[in-house]
Amino acid sequence: MKFEGVPIAELKVGETVNGIYVLKTREMRTGSNKKPFLDLVFMDATGEVPGKDWNVASEYDLSALPLHKLYYVNARVDTWKDSPQLSVNRMKVAEEEDQAEIVTFVPSAPLAPEQMLAEVYEYAGRIRNTEIRSIVLSMLDDREQKLMYYPAAKSLHHAIRSGLLYHVVRMLRSADAIAGVYPSVDTDLLFAGVLLHDLAKMDEMDASELGMADYSKAGKLLGHIVIGITEIDRVSREIGASPEVVLVLKHMVLSHHEKAEYGSPKPPMFLEAELLHHIDTIDARVYDYDNALKDIKPGGFSEPVWSLDKRNLYRPALGEPVL
């Protein structure tokens, strides 16, 4: 890197800092004093921080601030609602030498995407039923490049670069462990369900290679469950899969949210579909717990977590284990 600034996690109120951050969002707004200002959100690998530029003309052209680029930022660290906020003095697009390192400035899965993709294909290769394996491999191959960087959500669990791949890999490991406890589990179905259940999120959302996403038109009108079962239907016809295989795979994707109010018109109705739903929920909740408590000291509570019924999560203060 040509330039190194103060990471967002290390911002201290009252200081004037020089930082290098990704511009995530920007909007022209009007304050209570009727004067225009820029409402900004900056991010780096350590977090996000809102920012305000109070010194802009009403005719300011937002295209002068392209999104999802690195910026050099000089700002005073103020507070708003008990959280840091940058009052921007100056900002400009970073030079190409620094832009080349932009991927290191966005929250990303802790495992290398190449490693995770290889693991995904390893599990797909363990599916013994040739029709199921062919459907899974076809759908994976069509989305392999996007899998390397797509998030699993716009703003909820695994909303990070390569988050979808990370979510699927952790679910596959959990599925494998559960199948080792319960011999009645059909791993062909369970692995296939894990691999297919969220693939259509790559159609539900449009995402940049930095892992920042927004909902597509199809995502807003249909959602990933409907898109997913439509895609299974298409691929199954192409390979001539049997009706029973098509039916059970579509049911697993259709039912993995369990309830109609969460997007599933049918609840799980066979064991592997039931397990898929719970493994999906477990991984999402573990992620949300870890994310909410990562900066909380033992004995402390998090802010309300929207995805967990606005609960204030607690980090137990048990000290070192006694041997």
Secondary structure as UniProt FT lines:
FT   HELIX           8..10
FT   TURN            13..14
FT   STRAND          16..30
FT   TURN            32..33
FT   STRAND          36..44
FT   TURN            45..46
FT   STRAND          47..53
FT   TURN            58..59
FT   HELIX           62..64
FT   STRAND          70..80
FT   TURN            81..82
FT   STRAND          83..93
FT   HELIX           96..99
FT   TURN            100..101
FT   HELIX           102..105
FT   HELIX           113..125
FT   HELIX           130..147
FT   TURN            148..149
FT   TURN            157..158
FT   HELIX           163..181
FT   TURN            183..184
FT   HELIX           187..196
FT   TURN            197..200
FT   HELIX           201..204
FT   STRAND          205..207
FT   TURN            209..210
FT   STRAND          213..215
FT   HELIX           217..221
FT   HELIX           224..239
FT   HELIX           243..255
FT   TURN            256..257
FT   HELIX           260..262
FT   HELIX           271..293
FT   TURN            294..295
FT   TURN            298..299
FT   STRAND          301..305
FT   HELIX           306..308
FT   TURN            309..310
FT   STRAND          311..314
//
